[in-house]
Amino acid sequence: MRHASIPKTSAPKKIGILALPGVQMLDVAGPLDVFAEANVQSGSNAYAPCVISTVEGPIVSSSGLRILPDIVLGTHTLSAFDTLLVAGAPHLGKIPADPALLDWLRRHAPKSRRFGSVCSGAMLLAATGLLDGRRITTHWAMAEQLAHLFPEVLIEIDALHVRDDQIRTAAGVTAGLDLALALVEEDLGREIAKKIASQLVMFFKRPGGQLQFSRRGETNPVGRSALQEIQRWVAAHPAEDTSLAALAGRAGLSPRHFARLFRQEIGMTPAAWVETVRIDAARRMLEGGERPKQAAAACGFVDIDTFRRAFQRQVGVTPAEYRRRYELADAA
């Protein structure tokens, strides 16, 4: 078997992971384990990872575990990183970013050969302006907020990780491992990356995108009370007539007024919202063992082909594939 040659480097590639207080532990630990395993599988010190903090002392993660940083901003003289990643944290997007930290990222990230984020770390990176006009991804639950706050950023919501020139971004949490593996493949080749995936018991190329894990339809009703009543009714009766005329009639509004009001307050057309709710209901049925044909009928789809297309568009895999994963999980 022919093996990919390992590029020879004069020094390890310096990998910096910025971790703020409250960081999601796996956003840091996942990529670190991939880079550490790359050193093992390549038989070289290909990477020199380090954790960067904004505060002295241990970083307390969202789970309560503590991380001892290698570098504290303001106390170390930093050389350029080969790769600089911003780890996510549940609170990012809820509080204003520190202007001094944003300034540091603006100055240091572009000096790296590549830079990016894991999960909600994209929210902090987007605040610097460095992602404007760039294709990125982030956790599916944060994509809408990020798009609203930073409309110049081009979000690929279903992608597990995205490469756009110098920028690399990963979707939610475990996708940080997928991104790190892709970075290793860029540097050390496919064979080394495949060995790492095998050793860490992870997909070399994970099937589907991140929307197969989303729960976008499981949100509380929003908008004025009349619209909330419509949302509750559709969620409880997904197979009923949900045409624009029918929903407008239930709300006591003209179809044109209802459609305009719905889009204004809910953020999507009634038809798009109904499809999302129906797909979510179908997912629960498939997870419970129901067959795709029965799920399609019970959730208001006119035929199995329409259901399959809508399901794959929203979830990223076919209904049969989705159901099979839960069968395998139950069997295990």
Buried (B, 14 or more C-beta within 10 A) or exposed (E): EEEEEBEEBEEBBBBBBBBBBBBBBBBBBBBBBBBEBBBEBBEBEBBBBBBBBBEEEEBBBBEEEEBEBBBBBEEEEBEEBBBBBBBBBBBBBEEEBEEEBBEBBBEBBBEBEBBBBBBBBBBBBBBBBBBEEBBBBBBBBBBEBBBEEBEEBBBBBBBBBBBBEBBBBBBBBBBBBBBBBBBBBEBBBEBBBBBBBEEBEBEBEBEBBBBBBBEBBEEEBEBEEEBBEBBEBBBEEBEEEBEBEBBBBBBEBEBEEBBEBBBEEBEEEBBEBBBBBBBBBBBBBBBEEBEBEEBBBBBBBEEBEEBBEBBBEBBBBBBEBBBEBBEEEEEE
